[in-house]
Amino acid sequence: MKSAPPVGENSEKGEKVQAMFDSIAGRYDLLNRVLSMGVDRGWRTTATQEVLANNPKDVLDVATGTGDFALTIKKIRPTTNVIGSDFAANMLEIAREKAVKQQLEIRFEQGDALNLPYPDASFDAISCSFGFRNFADFKRGLEEFYRVLRPGGRCVILEFPPPPDNLLGQVYGLYFRHVLPFVGGIISGRPEAYRYLPESVIAFPKPEVLVKLMLEVGFEARFQVLTAGLAAIHVGVKKALY
Ligand SMILES: C[S@@+](CC[C@H](N)C(=O)[O-])C[C@H]1O[C@@H](n2cnc3c(N)ncnc32)[C@H](O)[C@@H]1O
């Protein structure tokens, strides 16, 4: 994979995104730690609390990658059944190794988020951290989340919105556009993957736009921005039946 996937919504995106993550899987965790400088930890904790808020029995972590979010959920709430799903086989391989090492029982299964291989109403909660931005069709992704959730179930999408229009946003924009692609390119040997990252963030809908789409799909929805708008949590609840 030498060319970066297209950003925004694009029907040719899926295969290229899959190939890109398969190609950087071995370095993904290291790069995450170096490039985020640990800032994402607090965001992930807040998102985990949202996922566990309705005491879910069955949780699906979509676009689970190397599995950190799924592993955290299982660690915090061991009685929850957790499945991690992703279409990149090499990312899942690493997730499985981590689960074995940490003695956590999680099923990591290959699947496309736009065509989830699960029956309707299978889960009480869905999490998706830093994966949604990569989908080829955002509405289709939300419709799949809605379909596999049980009534009253919730989806929690943690993402990078476009950089905020303030001083922090400008500093962050510089880091994101210049430092991150440079360092990421060197460590991963795949500069195109780390050019794709900032471009995909800039092309991603603002939280209020994504929430509007969630409402259209049928969710009750809200968002919360974190660290002055560097990240956002979008929460959708599938209305309960009366
Ligand atoms: C940036 S990683 C995020 C991984 C993990 N959730 C985390 O927080 O570190 C994005 C992941 O989304 C997956 N992904 C993107 N589009 C997908 C799709 N349509 N179906 C399944 N997985 C997808 C990629 O394979 C990749 O592993």
PDBQT file of the ligand as one rigid body, heavy atoms in Angstrom, charges set to zero:
ROOT
HETATM    1  C1  LIG A 301      -7.224   4.138  14.257  1.00  0.00    +0.000 C 
HETATM    2  S1  LIG A 301      -7.628   2.456  14.450  1.00  0.00    +0.000 S 
HETATM    3  C2  LIG A 301      -8.474   2.471  15.987  1.00  0.00    +0.000 C 
HETATM    4  C3  LIG A 301      -8.290   1.203  16.745  1.00  0.00    +0.000 C 
HETATM    5  C4  LIG A 301      -8.807   1.191  18.184  1.00  0.00    +0.000 C 
HETATM    6  N1  LIG A 301     -10.251   1.303  18.234  1.00  0.00    +0.000 N 
HETATM    7  C5  LIG A 301      -8.163   2.233  19.042  1.00  0.00    +0.000 C 
HETATM    8  O1  LIG A 301      -8.882   3.014  19.679  1.00  0.00    +0.000 OA
HETATM    9  O2  LIG A 301      -6.930   2.271  19.105  1.00  0.00    +0.000 OA
HETATM   10  C6  LIG A 301      -8.948   2.274  13.301  1.00  0.00    +0.000 C 
HETATM   11  C7  LIG A 301      -9.389   0.840  13.081  1.00  0.00    +0.000 C 
HETATM   12  O3  LIG A 301     -10.625   0.875  12.350  1.00  0.00    +0.000 OA
HETATM   13  C8  LIG A 301     -10.667  -0.253  11.518  1.00  0.00    +0.000 C 
HETATM   14  N2  LIG A 301     -11.698  -0.024  10.492  1.00  0.00    +0.000 N 
HETATM   15  C9  LIG A 301     -11.829   1.050   9.697  1.00  0.00    +0.000 A 
HETATM   16  N3  LIG A 301     -12.887   0.912   8.888  1.00  0.00    +0.000 NA
HETATM   17  C10 LIG A 301     -13.472  -0.279   9.209  1.00  0.00    +0.000 A 
HETATM   18  C11 LIG A 301     -14.595  -0.988   8.715  1.00  0.00    +0.000 A 
HETATM   19  N4  LIG A 301     -15.356  -0.498   7.735  1.00  0.00    +0.000 N 
HETATM   20  N5  LIG A 301     -14.885  -2.172   9.267  1.00  0.00    +0.000 NA
HETATM   21  C12 LIG A 301     -14.111  -2.703  10.268  1.00  0.00    +0.000 A 
HETATM   22  N6  LIG A 301     -13.014  -2.076  10.759  1.00  0.00    +0.000 NA
HETATM   23  C13 LIG A 301     -12.701  -0.880  10.238  1.00  0.00    +0.000 A 
HETATM   24  C14 LIG A 301      -9.249  -0.349  10.985  1.00  0.00    +0.000 C 
HETATM   25  O4  LIG A 301      -8.942  -1.617  10.453  1.00  0.00    +0.000 OA
HETATM   26  C15 LIG A 301      -8.440  -0.013  12.241  1.00  0.00    +0.000 C 
HETATM   27  O5  LIG A 301      -8.054  -1.158  12.945  1.00  0.00    +0.000 OA
ENDROOT
TORSDOF 0
